[in-house]
Amino acid sequence: MPPMRPSPATSAPRRLLTGRRIATILLLMVLLLPAVVYSLWWWQAARAVRGGLEDWVAAQRDNGAVVEHGGLSVGGFPFALRAELEKPHLATRGAEWQGARLVAEAAPWNPTRIALTFPGEQRLSVVQPGQPPIDILAPQGGNGDVTMRMSGTLERLALRFTGLTAQVAGQSVPVAALDVGAAQPDQPPAERTTAGLTVTLSADGLTLPDGMPPTLGREVKRTELTLRVMGAPPRPEPASLSAWSRNGGTVEVDRLALDWGPLGAVLSGTLALDAQLQPQAALTAEIRGAPAILDAVKPMMRPNEAAIARTVLTMLARPTGPNGEPVVTAPVTVQDRALFVGPLRVAALPRVVW
């Protein structure tokens, strides 16, 4: 008897089932392919982030800086690129930063905009030969963001810290908030008439130690600084600074402001370095509450000097402030390690050691 063949009624469902399987496989491939490609791309981007950080650390060490950390990890898949640095430590030419942790995070589709977080305690120490050390402690950490160009150069940086304490010459100075900003052009400027770096600093709510002149008080409401380094910024070392200075390098102070009790001062002008790499300056100051300053420094002046200073301030004052308040407009200069307001030598300045 010949073998029995399946009837068309029994073979059709099997062919139909096979077709469904093929369609399902194709659909899954269409759906999964972008996810697979994205996963591979994210993995490559994470490798690039790690490699970039390791290259930066190596470059800083080659330049003589101390760069250490307790471990580097890169994660955040799938919606972020996150680099976490444990116990970062950076020390270079009289400045040292130590932190509990640093986290940098960016969206994979916009890796040049990076959010920065500084969890835990952060400490910055500045030591200059012959000068008391300055320690700035931020127990609550801080945050900020940085924008990089695709070429790898810095475009903009903004950092904010709150609840700080500065230790200066053994005295504690609480600071409510500190903001730091920086910006660079796309290419290093070829001429000294173009800014190669712009820096902004502002501090709110400084409480000075006891013993401040009663005419000024202990509370400094706000200080501000905006400056531009003209030309390609030099390295903070004598050879680079000397070459920059000889080629006409200057720092343009767009705004240096102080709001301290009855005193309000705004300065602007130009800073430079002399042949010994000591600061020199030609600034213009607008000072509100100048008599309070004179009363504060009067005990350190001879009677005839105080009388001359009061006469000069009276001559320079103009009723240009709010409600006709007198405002003194005067040149402020730094030369030969001395500070002058108008013709008056106000203070001697310490030598800067680079």
Residue, then its C-alpha position, 0 to 999 in steps of 0.5 A: m500500500p503506498p504511503m499516505r500524503p498529508s492533505p492540503a488541509t493539514s499542511a496549510p497551517r504549518r506553512l502559515l505558522t512558518g510565515r508568522r515566525i519569519a515575520t516575527i523574527l524580521l519584526l524583532m530584528v527591525l526593533l532590536l537593531p537600533a537598540v543594538v547599534y545604540s548600545l555599541w555606540w554608547w559603549q564606544a562613547a564610554r570608552a572615549v570618556r574614560g580614555g579622555l580623562e586618563d589622557w588628561v591626567a597623564a598630561q597634567r602629570d607630565n606638566g609637573a602637577v600631582v593628580e591622584h584619585g581613588g578610582l574612576s568609573v564610567g556608567g549611566f547606560p542607557f540615557a546618560l554618560r556619567a564619570e565618577l571620580e573618587k577622592p580626587h586630588l590635584a596639586t600644582r604650583g602652590a594650589e591644592w584641591q582635595g575632594a570627596r567625590l566628583v561626578a560629571e554627567a552628560a546626555p549621550w546625544n549632547p556630550t559637550r554639555i556636562a553637569l558637574t556635581f561635587p558631593g561631600e567635602q571639598r578643600l582648596s589650599v593656596v600657599q605662597p612663600g612668605q605668606p600665610p596659607i589660605d584654606i577654603l572648605a566647602p563641607q556641603g560640596g557644590n555643583g556647576d556645568v561646563t560646555m566643551r567644544m568638539s575640538g576638546t577645548l573649554e567654551r564655558l565653565a560655571l561653578r557654585f558653592t555654598g556654606l563655605t569657610a575660608q581660613v586666612a592667617g588662622q582666622s575663620v571667614p564664613v562665606a555664604a556663597l561663591d560663584v566661579g566662571a570662566a570662558q575661552p574663545d574657540q582659538p587662542p588669540a594671535e594678538r594681545t588685543t583679544a581676550g584669551l580667557t575671561v574669569t568671573l568671581s563673586a562672593d556673597g555674605l562674608t563675615l569677617p573676624d572680630g576686630m574690624p573697624p566699627t565704621l565698616g563692620r564685619e559683614v561684607k555683603r558682596t564682592e565681584l570680579t570680572l577680568r580678561v586675560m589678553g592674548a594667549p593665557p600664560r602658564p603660572e611659571p616665571a618663563s611663561l609669564s615673562a614672555w607673556s609680559r614682554n610681548g605686551g600681555t595685560v589683564e583687563v579688569d572690567r569690574l572689581a566691586l566691594d559692598w562693605g557696610p557704608l563702603g561701596a567701591v567699583l574699580s576698573g582698569t589694567l593690570a600688568l607685570d613689571a620686569q621682576l614679575q611683580p604686579q602693577a596696575a592703573l585703575t580708576a575707582e568710584i568710592r562711596g563712603a570714603p570717610a568711613i575708610l579714612d576713619a578706619v585707617k586713621p589710627m595707622m596714620r600720622p595726624n598730618e597725613a590724616a588731615i591731608a587725606r581728608t582734604v584730598l577726599t573732599m576735593l575729589a568727592r562729587p555728589t553723584g551717588p543716590n540722593g546726592e551722596p558724595v562719590v570719590t572718583a580717583p586713580v588707583t595705582v600699584q607700582d613698586r609693590a605699593l598701593f596708591v589712591g590718588p597721590l596717597r601711598v595707602a599700603a605696602l604690598p607683599r612680594v609675589v613669588w611665582 
